[in-house]
Amino acid sequence: MAADVLQRIHPDIAKFAEAVLNSEGIGVCGELLKIVEPKSSLSFINPRIKKGSCDRFKVLVPYAGRTLKWEVLFNQTQPDFPPDFIFGPQDQEFVPNIEKIESLENWDSNNPESLVNLIKELIREYKEYQREQVEKIPRIHFEYTTLAADSSYPEFEVHVIKGQLNTDSIVNFMIKLPVDLTGIPPFIIRDCPGEDMACLFVSYTSLNGEHVTPTLLLSPRVERAFGGASNLRIPHWLGVNGCLLEYLPLIQELFAQKVEQVCQAFHKRREYVAAFLSAFGSSVLEYDAEGFMKLSLLFKVQGFFCIVHIELDKNFPQEAPLFYLQSIYHEKNNQPYEKLEAGYPYSPRWSGDEMAERARTFLLEKIPAFKDASLSNAKF
C-alpha cells in the first residue's frame, strides 16, 4: 500500500514522502505516520503519465488517541520549495508560530528528512496550541497543570475536540505509564519482541469531570506478560471528585500486583513440578522445564500401565491442575483412550510436596477403575 502511494507521487517529492513513511514512531504511543489520498495540483494530467504526477497528500498524525489528518501541499513545478499545510476543519484556529519552526525557515530540499522534521515541529506547536485550549477549561486545566508538574508521568498529550457548543467539547488525555517487567519469566515474553509500553487513555465527555472513561492500552509484549488484556481489570474512575494524579497510582499498583502474581504463579508451578520429580523421579516421562506448565508420568498399578498427564493453569495454584489418565493399550475413535479425573483433594495453600503426596494417593485409588473403564469403553 505504501509503495503504491509513493509511485503516484512526483519523483522530486517522493523522497520526502518516503522518509515520512520510514520514520520512527511519534507521540506518546510511538505510532507511525501514514500517507493517504495523494493527488495532483495540475488541472490537466497527461493520460500517458500514469504515475508520479501527485504533489499533494494527507499525512495521518497519531495524537492523544485520535488521528489528525493534515494535508501537505507541494508544488511540482517548484519542488525545491517547502510545502504548505491545511490542518483540517476542526483546527482552523491552529496557526503555528512560523518563527519557531526552524525546519521551515531553513528548508533543505536535498535532505529527505526535511518534511519529517517539519511535521515534528508542527506537532510541537500543536501541543502548545492544545495547552492554550485547556487553559479555557478550569477543571481540565487543573488536571493538565498537576500532571505536568509531576515528574512520574513526563510523556502525555491532551486534545480538546470542540463541539458546536462549549458543553459539547470532549477532552482526551493520553498518558504514558512506567511499566517494569523485571522478574517476569523470560519464556512468557520471549516470542513477543517490542517495547514494554503502557498508555492510559482518559476521555472527559463532560468538562466538569462527571463523565470520565479511562482505557488502558498495552503493547503486545506487556499484554503477553500480564496474561492478556482480559486478565487486567482497571479500577473504576473515582467519580466527579476524582483526578488523574489520584487515579494513575492505582494503575501503577495494579501493574505491580500483576507482575508479582505472574512471578508467584511461575515459582509455584516450578515448586510443584520439582516436588513431582522428587517423588516420582523414575516414573517421569517428560516435563516442561521452561514454563512448568505440564508433566507426564508412567504409572503401574496391579500390572496395568498408564500415563498420567498433568496440566497446570497459568493461574496456578488458584486453579487446580488437570489430571488426564491415558491408556497405553487401548484407543477410542483412533485416539489413545483417556479420561479426565477431577474432584481430587486440593488446596492452593498446600506445599508442592503435599500436593504430590495427595496426588499419589488419589491416582493409586483411581487407576484400577480407569483400567476397568479402558477395557469396557475402548478397543485394542
Legacy VTK file of the C-alpha trace (Angstrom):
# vtk DataFile Version 3.0
C-alpha trace
ASCII
DATASET POLYDATA
POINTS 380 float
0.000 0.000 0.000
2.782 2.440 0.917
4.628 1.536 -2.294
1.529 2.324 -4.357
1.260 5.741 -2.717
4.904 6.558 -3.379
4.616 5.570 -7.036
1.864 8.128 -7.508
3.899 10.995 -6.058
6.123 13.203 -8.207
9.711 11.870 -8.219
11.162 15.118 -6.822
8.723 14.971 -3.896
8.535 11.228 -3.307
11.773 11.225 -1.304
10.134 13.396 1.362
7.066 11.154 1.489
9.202 8.021 1.711
11.108 9.452 4.675
7.782 10.131 6.393
6.681 6.531 5.911
10.029 5.209 7.148
10.253 7.497 10.164
10.192 6.202 13.711
7.044 6.219 15.772
5.999 9.529 17.265
3.840 10.659 20.131
3.151 9.040 23.450
2.281 5.645 21.979
5.046 5.659 19.372
2.705 5.179 16.413
3.791 5.618 12.798
2.913 8.422 10.418
0.902 7.408 7.351
0.232 8.987 3.974
-3.110 8.762 2.169
-5.062 10.388 -0.663
-2.271 11.553 -2.999
-3.476 13.925 -5.720
-2.162 16.423 -8.208
-2.389 20.214 -8.199
-2.430 20.227 -12.001
-5.771 20.848 -13.668
-4.773 18.570 -16.550
-2.676 15.416 -16.341
-1.287 13.811 -19.463
-3.082 10.441 -19.675
0.204 8.850 -20.742
1.631 9.686 -17.321
0.125 7.066 -15.036
2.487 7.535 -12.128
4.420 10.278 -10.423
2.036 13.180 -11.009
0.837 13.836 -7.433
2.263 16.653 -5.353
-0.318 16.742 -2.584
-1.215 14.162 0.027
-2.551 13.845 3.528
-0.444 12.785 6.488
-2.167 10.889 9.290
-0.677 12.050 12.564
-1.435 9.987 15.699
-2.182 12.284 18.591
-3.768 11.662 22.001
-5.676 8.602 20.868
-7.028 10.254 17.727
-5.686 10.749 14.218
-5.036 14.217 12.845
-5.324 14.487 9.067
-3.010 17.196 7.766
-2.860 17.963 4.058
0.613 18.630 2.664
0.761 20.800 -0.469
3.937 20.776 -2.539
4.238 22.393 -5.962
5.696 20.040 -8.537
6.705 22.989 -10.718
8.810 24.219 -7.781
9.694 21.011 -5.933
12.548 22.675 -4.026
10.116 24.931 -2.178
8.759 23.884 1.235
5.145 22.733 1.352
2.063 24.450 2.696
-0.242 22.741 5.189
-4.003 22.592 5.690
-4.811 21.407 9.208
-8.468 20.473 8.809
-11.832 21.965 9.756
-11.561 21.267 13.496
-8.230 23.052 13.751
-8.936 26.213 11.779
-7.751 28.269 14.746
-4.412 26.482 14.847
-1.859 28.933 13.477
1.716 27.766 14.127
4.349 30.299 15.039
6.428 30.268 11.854
9.371 31.927 13.559
9.749 28.923 15.871
9.756 26.347 13.081
13.389 26.038 12.041
12.726 23.286 9.503
10.554 25.676 7.540
12.851 28.674 7.829
15.843 26.548 6.822
14.158 24.182 4.388
16.694 21.878 2.752
15.350 20.325 -0.421
18.357 17.993 -0.581
17.545 16.416 2.770
14.786 13.763 2.519
14.169 14.148 6.271
13.136 17.801 5.888
9.415 17.040 5.773
9.627 14.653 8.748
11.437 17.291 10.775
8.873 19.894 9.764
5.969 17.667 10.824
7.590 17.002 14.194
7.982 20.728 14.814
4.364 21.312 13.813
3.295 18.642 16.297
5.229 20.502 18.969
3.364 23.682 18.045
0.086 21.769 18.048
0.755 20.602 21.606
1.250 24.206 22.638
-2.000 25.144 20.903
-3.821 22.413 22.818
-2.331 23.652 26.076
-3.797 27.072 25.336
-7.209 25.492 24.708
-7.020 23.696 28.040
-6.454 26.983 29.862
-10.035 27.930 28.975
-11.493 24.906 30.799
-10.890 25.230 34.584
-11.341 21.591 35.570
-9.263 20.241 32.679
-6.644 22.950 33.235
-6.265 21.707 36.810
-5.738 18.157 35.560
-3.226 19.339 32.971
-1.131 21.526 35.276
-0.953 18.997 38.113
0.015 16.254 35.683
2.653 18.437 34.030
4.142 19.250 37.441
4.529 15.568 38.366
7.779 14.019 37.140
6.351 10.486 37.301
4.453 10.936 34.036
6.546 13.173 31.766
5.039 11.969 28.484
1.412 12.831 27.855
-0.788 14.529 25.263
-4.065 16.398 25.640
-6.589 17.031 22.882
-9.595 19.361 23.082
-12.172 18.325 20.497
-14.621 21.194 20.140
-18.315 20.656 19.623
-20.869 23.124 18.358
-21.294 24.341 21.916
-18.643 24.523 24.605
-20.566 21.935 26.575
-20.280 19.527 23.630
-16.496 19.512 23.752
-14.560 16.369 24.581
-11.102 16.357 26.114
-8.803 13.365 25.803
-5.588 12.657 27.679
-3.078 10.067 26.533
-0.535 9.314 29.264
2.464 7.018 29.012
2.857 4.914 32.140
6.069 3.465 33.502
5.967 -0.309 33.427
8.575 -2.635 34.925
8.558 -6.267 33.833
11.590 -7.180 35.905
11.053 -10.643 37.271
8.656 -11.787 34.560
9.904 -15.224 33.390
11.668 -14.710 30.039
9.781 -17.507 28.284
6.498 -15.581 28.614
7.649 -12.619 26.540
10.429 -14.218 24.508
8.337 -14.575 21.347
6.864 -11.094 21.651
9.575 -8.515 20.912
8.983 -4.797 21.063
8.638 -2.088 23.629
7.418 -2.507 27.192
4.763 0.168 26.886
1.522 1.029 28.605
-0.637 4.084 27.984
-3.746 5.328 29.731
-6.360 6.992 27.528
-8.749 9.139 29.561
-11.735 10.775 27.874
-13.693 13.598 29.526
-17.095 13.772 27.868
-18.225 16.324 30.455
-15.883 19.164 31.247
-16.722 19.187 34.958
-15.280 15.699 35.410
-18.640 13.980 35.888
-18.331 11.604 32.921
-14.823 10.218 32.585
-13.817 6.996 30.818
-10.336 5.525 31.330
-8.996 2.891 28.926
-5.718 1.039 29.250
-3.627 0.416 26.122
-0.813 -2.149 26.293
1.872 -3.078 23.823
1.722 -6.768 22.758
4.746 -7.566 24.916
3.196 -6.119 28.089
-0.156 -7.706 27.326
1.557 -11.088 26.973
3.423 -10.562 30.240
0.164 -9.872 32.057
-1.534 -12.922 30.553
-3.748 -10.982 28.144
-5.874 -7.863 28.403
-8.825 -9.887 29.733
-6.826 -10.635 32.888
-6.355 -6.953 33.687
-9.310 -5.152 35.226
-8.505 -1.491 35.730
-10.071 0.373 38.672
-13.243 2.390 38.202
-12.846 6.130 37.903
-13.013 7.854 41.286
-16.112 9.884 40.476
-16.709 13.589 39.933
-14.147 14.488 42.596
-11.502 12.130 41.254
-8.418 13.372 39.442
-5.654 11.935 37.320
-2.946 12.121 39.956
-5.101 10.070 42.316
-6.087 7.548 39.661
-2.707 6.933 37.999
-1.072 5.419 41.130
-3.925 2.896 41.230
-2.923 1.724 37.757
0.717 1.542 38.830
-0.287 -0.539 41.842
-2.277 -2.817 39.549
0.795 -3.321 37.352
2.969 -4.178 40.348
0.394 -6.641 41.664
0.065 -8.304 38.269
3.828 -8.715 37.875
4.027 -10.212 41.365
1.096 -12.521 40.631
2.663 -13.802 37.397
6.015 -14.339 39.108
4.472 -16.112 42.091
2.454 -18.395 39.816
5.634 -19.315 37.931
7.537 -20.104 41.134
4.612 -22.147 42.478
4.443 -24.184 39.257
8.177 -24.785 39.408
7.861 -25.900 43.028
5.012 -28.228 42.097
6.904 -29.862 39.224
10.046 -30.174 41.358
8.041 -31.990 44.029
6.742 -34.478 41.444
10.229 -35.004 40.044
11.433 -35.779 43.545
8.514 -38.047 44.445
8.175 -39.853 41.080
11.650 -39.472 39.557
11.802 -42.894 37.915
8.226 -42.504 36.598
8.693 -39.139 34.890
8.424 -39.362 31.100
8.748 -35.671 30.284
8.038 -32.247 31.720
8.031 -28.608 30.724
11.378 -27.389 32.028
10.769 -23.780 30.964
7.260 -22.736 31.926
6.480 -25.725 34.183
3.005 -25.983 32.678
2.821 -29.770 32.244
4.436 -33.100 33.048
3.786 -36.727 32.198
4.287 -39.787 34.430
4.150 -43.516 33.774
2.269 -45.459 36.472
1.936 -49.230 37.018
-0.884 -50.407 39.268
-1.986 -54.053 39.512
0.093 -54.876 36.443
-1.645 -52.152 34.410
0.432 -49.390 32.841
-0.997 -45.936 32.121
0.305 -42.459 31.527
-0.737 -39.568 33.746
-0.636 -36.157 32.057
-0.748 -33.228 34.475
-1.539 -29.749 33.106
-1.165 -26.619 35.197
-3.082 -23.403 34.592
-1.242 -20.068 34.345
-3.221 -19.024 37.430
-1.934 -21.967 39.478
-2.202 -22.512 42.428
-5.599 -20.779 42.477
-6.679 -23.112 39.662
-6.172 -26.813 40.398
-4.099 -28.903 37.946
-5.868 -31.183 35.470
-5.135 -34.922 35.623
-5.591 -36.957 32.435
-5.206 -40.740 32.629
-4.209 -42.273 29.298
-4.107 -45.981 28.467
-1.071 -47.283 26.609
-3.079 -50.305 25.402
-6.448 -49.034 24.270
-7.840 -46.482 21.888
-11.168 -44.862 21.130
-12.018 -43.108 17.874
-8.457 -43.804 16.696
-7.025 -41.925 19.674
-5.470 -43.281 22.872
-8.207 -43.819 25.427
-8.035 -41.231 28.183
-10.130 -39.795 30.965
-10.033 -36.516 32.869
-10.020 -37.114 36.607
-11.474 -34.293 38.704
-12.684 -33.857 42.239
-9.448 -34.851 43.906
-8.373 -33.299 47.226
-6.686 -29.979 46.585
-5.841 -26.756 48.360
-3.794 -23.855 46.902
-2.287 -23.408 50.368
-0.552 -26.803 50.335
3.146 -27.067 49.631
4.344 -28.765 46.464
5.397 -31.832 48.434
1.968 -32.217 49.997
0.278 -31.792 46.626
2.479 -34.539 45.179
1.756 -36.919 48.028
-2.002 -36.272 47.868
-1.881 -36.815 44.099
-0.095 -40.154 44.609
-2.817 -41.412 46.955
-5.575 -40.220 44.623
-4.039 -41.779 41.494
-3.393 -45.151 43.147
-7.098 -45.230 44.023
-8.332 -44.151 40.575
-6.106 -46.125 38.219
-7.779 -49.528 38.900
-11.156 -48.015 37.993
-9.578 -46.434 34.911
-8.257 -49.870 33.926
-11.792 -51.288 34.013
-13.120 -48.293 32.050
-10.430 -48.777 29.420
-11.458 -52.398 28.907
-15.145 -51.531 28.752
-15.088 -48.416 26.564
-12.137 -48.841 24.278
-10.558 -51.379 21.983
-7.062 -52.781 21.467
LINES 1 381
380 0 1 2 3 4 5 6 7 8 9 10 11 12 13 14 15 16 17 18 19 20 21 22 23 24 25 26 27 28 29 30 31 32 33 34 35 36 37 38 39 40 41 42 43 44 45 46 47 48 49 50 51 52 53 54 55 56 57 58 59 60 61 62 63 64 65 66 67 68 69 70 71 72 73 74 75 76 77 78 79 80 81 82 83 84 85 86 87 88 89 90 91 92 93 94 95 96 97 98 99 100 101 102 103 104 105 106 107 108 109 110 111 112 113 114 115 116 117 118 119 120 121 122 123 124 125 126 127 128 129 130 131 132 133 134 135 136 137 138 139 140 141 142 143 144 145 146 147 148 149 150 151 152 153 154 155 156 157 158 159 160 161 162 163 164 165 166 167 168 169 170 171 172 173 174 175 176 177 178 179 180 181 182 183 184 185 186 187 188 189 190 191 192 193 194 195 196 197 198 199 200 201 202 203 204 205 206 207 208 209 210 211 212 213 214 215 216 217 218 219 220 221 222 223 224 225 226 227 228 229 230 231 232 233 234 235 236 237 238 239 240 241 242 243 244 245 246 247 248 249 250 251 252 253 254 255 256 257 258 259 260 261 262 263 264 265 266 267 268 269 270 271 272 273 274 275 276 277 278 279 280 281 282 283 284 285 286 287 288 289 290 291 292 293 294 295 296 297 298 299 300 301 302 303 304 305 306 307 308 309 310 311 312 313 314 315 316 317 318 319 320 321 322 323 324 325 326 327 328 329 330 331 332 333 334 335 336 337 338 339 340 341 342 343 344 345 346 347 348 349 350 351 352 353 354 355 356 357 358 359 360 361 362 363 364 365 366 367 368 369 370 371 372 373 374 375 376 377 378 379
